[in-house]
């Protein structure tokens, strides 16, 4: 009788809610039911639209609104001031507020948001933007400061470029592995590591030089990245190379751009304050802009163009929305909520997102076991409340009719009513439950043994599979009778270690454990055997044919007498030969790189130093802690040269050449430098390895040898071979020139009578006098013996040549006084 009464109450309540004029919207895509302006929009996996005002958060299903409650808010003045919404994949809605970031799980049947990350300790706690990068923690923007999630808190993230702090961020958006940022003038990217940014408006290794300006939005497709500025649209290819830039005025767009979105069909849409444009490429590869059809119900100016999945929504500056496109009702899941209060009152609600129906959505529901027939109704304008339900377990079944498919979509939720006090029904229920428990207990008792056997069989099977998978050998050592039982014996090495403790060794027996390792093994076994230790771990080599097999043995005391005397030990053997060989190879490579004579420096993909070797410290004079984290730079050259090197490494995979650098003392170094990119299995650059050697001494030696081969050793003048090269170059280049040849009269008589030492000194004196003659571009050579030549370049004037020749004769004719001899 009581159940029938409740059913009648529910039916009457449902009929009271049946008000088609209230439920049916002649315009289901516009909502003006909210008193405060809407400031942000987001959608969820069930097809609902979430609308935020500065004072409240609502769920909109196309016809009705449900307000979201905030946990731990007791007074209206404690409500958070909302600023933004962000969807975290398909599991939760994130709400930015003046108190931090709240979270509302989409799977929850309760419309209640709870605090996830508090920002109340910050000077300005208002969260204006939330971003979800792929490879870094959650990001938020507080006024113009970047915040990063760290151990349940939002902490300020300092950012800098060339040691200058970056402030007043106007744009933050994750794209792929990077976060793009703009401060109104420059464009940067951040990889989420450290505080250094990479400026993209100068030549750099990340992209080609991008135009400066205020970045508004970024849209990404499979092959192209679009950058929207306040005055232009820029296209980059997959490798972030500049394709082109198009002034917005060329597209007929004069007002301020706000957003750029890629539609599901692949087309671009650009929102300005006044209009929404569709962008398309002409056959010539140029952009064209077409204004979309006017909205039906609201007008601009606009503030947001929301695109996600099948949703396309416009929001104007007055805070009204219009849903241009939405998923069909048949794609959305039915949402059901049934919650029982401690008083016994049950609150029931249900909804399905529907933006394509002109009539009110028809529902049917029933509460089992009270009702067996479906109750027809419409979606309630507010939560239903049922009272006087007896304590017990109930199930709310709801289904919604889809007229286009002529089908139903259903959902259900169980709830328990447990009010204060007992009734006869309670006692009867308790008796039934006790009887059922007694029967269940007897049944479980009968089946217990069978289940235990089944579990034991499964355990043995799982252990066997585990041993097969890990290639481990298990052994049990009975200390009472000195027996060892082995499980899963290796086929590639059937022998067990003969250590002399578990197995006694006779005088003719020889252990198969390596002589260098057996001492450590026997010491561990003796200690566990005596009870001094309860477990041990030991690595050693065991003879396996003609080779030694590396083994990791672990053992543990598992049974002992009441006196503490050990009686059973069990353990495992693991073949670690491959690991040891790999470790040895890695150690060998690491040791080689650390100790080779060439300097080694490992950079990350943004050319920041991550590791160096000993030779780097020796050659440069810098210690490791002084350079780790620093960017690649060559102070002797300008930025364009170093950026060209970076571009070559990133695009071609390597660069090599000779460069000049400075060591820690400021001395110049001539280095032979090679940079190679290291890629992962997917082809992405993960590291750049630089190797270099100091060739300063070698180059100085080469220069000295070159000088000596082209210089007369007595006078220091260029010699005959140098003259021949210089003269050939002038002839080859067809440069006008003249040649003066002359020698010293009676030089042989002077050399024979006064000695070679005087003759050599005379030649040097003549060279000194003649070196001051002629013009700067003319060159004096000693061609051999007492023969000299002057090569006159760019002149064949007989007067100039005669003047130089007269000067030569005059200078040579002057007397020389050498070692007491006057020579004229």
Buried (B, 14 or more C-beta within 10 A) or exposed (E): EEEEEBBEEBBEBBEEBEEEEEBBBEEBBBBEEBEEBBBBBBBBBBBBBBBBBBBBBBBBBBBBBBEBBBEEBEEEEEBBEBBBBBBBEEEBBBBBBBBBBBBBBBEEBEBBBEBBBBBEEBEEBBBBBBBBBEEBBBBBBBBBBBBBBEEEBBBEBEBEBEEEEBEEBBBBBBBEBBBBBBBBEBBBBBBBEBEBBBBBBBBBBBBBEBBBBBBBBBBEEEEBBBBBBEBBBBBBEEEBEBEEBBEBEEBEBEEEBBBBBBEEEEEBBBBBBBBBBBBEEEEEEEBBBEEEEEBEBBEBBBBBBBBBEBBBBBBBEEBBBBBBBBBBBEEBEBBBBBBBEEEBBBBBBBBBBBBBBEEBBBBBBBBEEBBEEBBBBBBBEEEBEBEEBBBBEBBBBBBBBBEEEEEBBEBBBEBEBEBEEEEEEEEEBEEEEEEEEEEEEEEEEEEEEEEEEEEEEEEEEEEEEEBEEEEBBBBBBBBEEEEEEEBBEBEEBEEBBBBBBBEEEEEEEEBBBBEEBBEBBBEBBBEBBEBEBBEBEBBBBBBBEEEBBBBBBBBBBBEBEEEEEBBBBBBBBBBBBEEBEEEEEEEEEEEEBEEBEBBBBBBBBBBBBEBBBBBBBEBBBBEEEEBEEBEBEBEEBEEEEBBBBBBBBBEEBEBEEEBEBBBEEEEEBBBBBBBBBEEEEEEEBEBBBBBBBBBBEEEEEEEEEEEEEBBBEEBBBBBBEBBEEBBEEBEEEEEEBBEBEBEBEEBEEBBEEBEEEBBBBBBBBBBEBBEEBBEEEBBBBBBEEBBBBBBBBEBEEEEBBEEBBEBBEEBBEEEBEBEEBEBE
